[in-house]
Amino acid sequence: MITDAFLDLLYPRRCPVCDAVLPQGAGLICRSHQGLPYVEEPCCMRCGKETDAWEDAYCSDCRKYAKSFQKGFPVFNYIEPVKSSVLAVKYQNKREYCDFYSMEIVKKIKPYLNQMDISGIVPVPMYRKKERLRGFNQAAILAKKVGKQTGLPVHTALLKRTEPTTPQKELNNVERANNIRRSVSVGPLPQGCRNILLIDDIYTTGITIEVCTELLLQAGVEAVYFATVCIGKGRD
């Protein structure tokens, strides 16, 4: 049986921030990286994005646009050096970085798991042809790793992308939502699936998470939460 230690000798683990080879047993990230852009209080009570003042219960984006999910748990702000690292997972096949990022997601949500009473984890889906070309769906990888660390079941096929979408940058907010809504479908709920934790790598406008939430609620889910590696500035 091939052990993780043996695999680490054959394929040394690399730091997700600087891509340096990590010494065996050194952990998942270089110890020199102490200033990562973690999301810090004060935060929006809905999406988890940083706000300007403690008096701001919600960010301007969540005040402008209604949200169907209960609460979000983003770990990092979508800025450097984490931004390039997360994009490297997608476009440079740095899937091993998900070990670190899934661990950080678990640290973020762990104090709230009992309160949320999560009954299943669902990754934001990727169109099948796009997933075949890339070779993986980074949201599904993160979801499986979070599920393994928390002991929660992961339902990778509950949400599906049934057709490709137009590049979102070319669309306004309403068109973006309709674009995603046409491309995503939801299957039958597994028995006992009440409260869902959606997993994705990046929350930017929040439209994808919102559409997935709406579909899950329509299918009979009672409450939806989400966790992401990064969160951007939204639609301000």
Order of alpha helices (4+ residues) and beta strands (2+ residues): alpha-alpha-beta-alpha-alpha-alpha-beta-alpha-alpha-beta-alpha-beta-beta-alpha-beta
